[in-house]
Amino acid sequence: MSERSDVLVVGAGQGGASVALGLRQMKFAGTITVLGAEPELPYERPALSKEYLAGDKAFDKLLLRPAEFWREKDVTFVLGAGARVMSVDPAEKTATTADGRIFRYGTLVWAAGGRPRRLPCAGPDGAGVHYVRSRADVDRIQRELATTTRIAVIGGGYIGLEAASVLRKKDKAVTLFETEGRVLARVAGVELSRFFEDEHRRQGVDVRLRSEVVAIEGEGEGEGRRVTGVKLASGEIVAADMVIVGIGIVPEVEPLLAAGAEGKASGVVVDLLGRTSLPDVYACGDCAAHANVHEATGDVVRLESIQNANDQASVLVRHLTGALADGERYDALPWFWSTQFDLRLQTAGLVQGYDEEIVRGDPGTRSFSVVYRREGRVIAVDCVNRTKDYVQGKMLITSRRVVDRGDLANPERLLKDLAARTDLEPKGT
Ligand SMILES: Cc1cc2nc3c(=O)[nH]c(=O)nc-3n(C[C@H](O)[C@H](O)[C@H](O)COP(=O)(O)OP(=O)(O)OC[C@H]3O[C@@H](n4cnc5c(N)ncnc54)[C@H](O)[C@@H]3O)c2cc1C
């Protein structure tokens, strides 16, 4: 016999938790079931490459809400590998899990995030080779850390850089490999990339740009096999006894696409209310491809951030409960943060399509911002140890005002004042 829920949420992560929580906050009285492929209740994933990897925060401190809270709110969780949804039947309105259970739904919300992109090269995928997506991934790293001295981090995105910074603090020898000519190439401008490359080098990370890892070297067989290094396209072999791979994610959308949902940007397409192309099926979070109103190039994008998962969830919950104001849609300004060494980076807006980057302040002081303009308007800010710029930069971006380059470059000028100015001509100075 199959169970029926008024709302069935697939994915017990950030987006799934926000949907369940939001529905109850909106006094939704129907049944809610959340299916999650991990054994844990929803937790703060960002800490995995920061405080949790560092050993500074216990896992129970990462839970978004304790078990008791979810019980009180009457949200049912079905967790573990058996609860992974393998197929969806939109005509019958059912989802089938890996252990063969069939869940019927009134509304389905797909919030299944993504799995780490595997390294497309030869070599062992067992002991010594790690990804950073789940608690289980980081617990596995922790178990091997004591006997590890040399670590190869593959990927110069946020996760790779954060992991490198934590591991350097633990006094490990860290080499970071990035195929592009700079770190953070996908998400930031050149100035910020150069700053973080310099910082990592200063802290003792061996940063190797334009370095493609083509194989993981190992010795031994079966259970006893262990990593000895990585081989680069140049033929060079760099010694390592642990490899951490951070090269992006593959959205978990296959069951939905197989059920006929439209896909794009490797995710499932949603509109700005969270609706997929299937009736009564919604999606949010890392897997949801959408036409973000802040994306200057007009491309359909997937955003991988807490802000996006929460805000998309909030709009779809308000839509489902009939609470949306006329014309309201998902238009929240994207923001993100990262911590590396003693640096707190806060970003707002999306950098894609910028035609100019302007540095505010001296990066040498370790407190500065980079402002991105497109046709004279500020579309994004990256702020390092400079929260005031981050807060005020958000105002400036949403003001859509044309702003003078000299004013932006002057760290004494408050960004909130520039957001409020009325005397500037709309020109790209
Ligand atoms: C190491 C790390 C550091 C990060 N740091 C930051 C940061 O500093 N700031 C920031 O804003 N964002 C950060 N992020 C990104 C942020 O955590 C994600 O954007 C956010 O968790 C996305 O929420 P989600 O609900 O889409 O996916 P998730 O939180 O990943 O949840 C998806 C859940 O669905 C489960 N699932 C997958 N497939 C199925 C299935 N078929 N059936 C059932 N369950 C399934 C998964 O196991 C998972 O538990 C970080 C991510 C990682 C991995």
PDBQT file of the ligand as one rigid body, heavy atoms in Angstrom, charges set to zero:
ROOT
HETATM    1  C1  LIG A 501      31.224  21.923   1.150  1.00  0.00    +0.000 C 
HETATM    2  C2  LIG A 501      30.189  22.919   0.772  1.00  0.00    +0.000 A 
HETATM    3  C3  LIG A 501      30.329  24.249   1.156  1.00  0.00    +0.000 A 
HETATM    4  C4  LIG A 501      29.363  25.188   0.817  1.00  0.00    +0.000 A 
HETATM    5  N1  LIG A 501      29.513  26.475   1.233  1.00  0.00    +0.000 NA
HETATM    6  C5  LIG A 501      28.545  27.378   0.978  1.00  0.00    +0.000 A 
HETATM    7  C6  LIG A 501      28.636  28.719   1.475  1.00  0.00    +0.000 A 
HETATM    8  O1  LIG A 501      29.606  29.091   2.121  1.00  0.00    +0.000 OA
HETATM    9  N2  LIG A 501      27.610  29.576   1.220  1.00  0.00    +0.000 N 
HETATM   10  C7  LIG A 501      26.515  29.178   0.490  1.00  0.00    +0.000 A 
HETATM   11  O2  LIG A 501      25.606  30.003   0.281  1.00  0.00    +0.000 OA
HETATM   12  N3  LIG A 501      26.415  27.927  -0.009  1.00  0.00    +0.000 NA
HETATM   13  C8  LIG A 501      27.389  27.033   0.226  1.00  0.00    +0.000 A 
HETATM   14  N4  LIG A 501      27.285  25.750  -0.260  1.00  0.00    +0.000 N 
HETATM   15  C9  LIG A 501      26.159  25.419  -1.144  1.00  0.00    +0.000 C 
HETATM   16  C10 LIG A 501      24.897  25.086  -0.361  1.00  0.00    +0.000 C 
HETATM   17  O3  LIG A 501      25.164  24.168   0.664  1.00  0.00    +0.000 OA
HETATM   18  C11 LIG A 501      23.879  24.524  -1.332  1.00  0.00    +0.000 C 
HETATM   19  O4  LIG A 501      23.644  25.505  -2.320  1.00  0.00    +0.000 OA
HETATM   20  C12 LIG A 501      22.575  24.144  -0.657  1.00  0.00    +0.000 C 
HETATM   21  O5  LIG A 501      22.774  23.144   0.298  1.00  0.00    +0.000 OA
HETATM   22  C13 LIG A 501      21.584  23.688  -1.708  1.00  0.00    +0.000 C 
HETATM   23  O6  LIG A 501      20.443  23.188  -1.128  1.00  0.00    +0.000 OA
HETATM   24  P1  LIG A 501      19.613  22.067  -1.885  1.00  0.00    +0.000 P 
HETATM   25  O7  LIG A 501      18.421  21.803  -1.040  1.00  0.00    +0.000 OA
HETATM   26  O8  LIG A 501      19.438  22.412  -3.294  1.00  0.00    +0.000 OA
HETATM   27  O9  LIG A 501      20.576  20.780  -1.884  1.00  0.00    +0.000 OA
HETATM   28  P2  LIG A 501      21.200  19.997  -0.682  1.00  0.00    +0.000 P 
HETATM   29  O10 LIG A 501      21.347  20.822   0.535  1.00  0.00    +0.000 OA
HETATM   30  O11 LIG A 501      22.418  19.342  -1.242  1.00  0.00    +0.000 OA
HETATM   31  O12 LIG A 501      20.127  18.863  -0.349  1.00  0.00    +0.000 OA
HETATM   32  C14 LIG A 501      19.752  17.879  -1.272  1.00  0.00    +0.000 C 
HETATM   33  C15 LIG A 501      19.463  16.594  -0.518  1.00  0.00    +0.000 C 
HETATM   34  O13 LIG A 501      18.759  15.720  -1.389  1.00  0.00    +0.000 OA
HETATM   35  C16 LIG A 501      19.250  14.406  -1.245  1.00  0.00    +0.000 C 
HETATM   36  N5  LIG A 501      18.928  13.691  -2.487  1.00  0.00    +0.000 N 
HETATM   37  C17 LIG A 501      19.582  13.751  -3.669  1.00  0.00    +0.000 A 
HETATM   38  N6  LIG A 501      18.945  12.982  -4.581  1.00  0.00    +0.000 NA
HETATM   39  C18 LIG A 501      17.888  12.448  -3.960  1.00  0.00    +0.000 A 
HETATM   40  C19 LIG A 501      16.854  11.579  -4.379  1.00  0.00    +0.000 A 
HETATM   41  N7  LIG A 501      16.767  11.128  -5.649  1.00  0.00    +0.000 N 
HETATM   42  N8  LIG A 501      15.920  11.179  -3.475  1.00  0.00    +0.000 NA
HETATM   43  C20 LIG A 501      15.991  11.642  -2.176  1.00  0.00    +0.000 A 
HETATM   44  N9  LIG A 501      16.945  12.478  -1.735  1.00  0.00    +0.000 NA
HETATM   45  C21 LIG A 501      17.874  12.884  -2.625  1.00  0.00    +0.000 A 
HETATM   46  C22 LIG A 501      20.729  14.626  -1.018  1.00  0.00    +0.000 C 
HETATM   47  O14 LIG A 501      21.296  13.493  -0.432  1.00  0.00    +0.000 OA
HETATM   48  C23 LIG A 501      20.716  15.839  -0.104  1.00  0.00    +0.000 C 
HETATM   49  O15 LIG A 501      20.634  15.456   1.234  1.00  0.00    +0.000 OA
HETATM   50  C24 LIG A 501      28.235  24.791   0.062  1.00  0.00    +0.000 A 
HETATM   51  C25 LIG A 501      28.108  23.451  -0.348  1.00  0.00    +0.000 A 
HETATM   52  C26 LIG A 501      29.066  22.525  -0.002  1.00  0.00    +0.000 A 
HETATM   53  C27 LIG A 501      28.917  21.096  -0.442  1.00  0.00    +0.000 C 
ENDROOT
TORSDOF 0
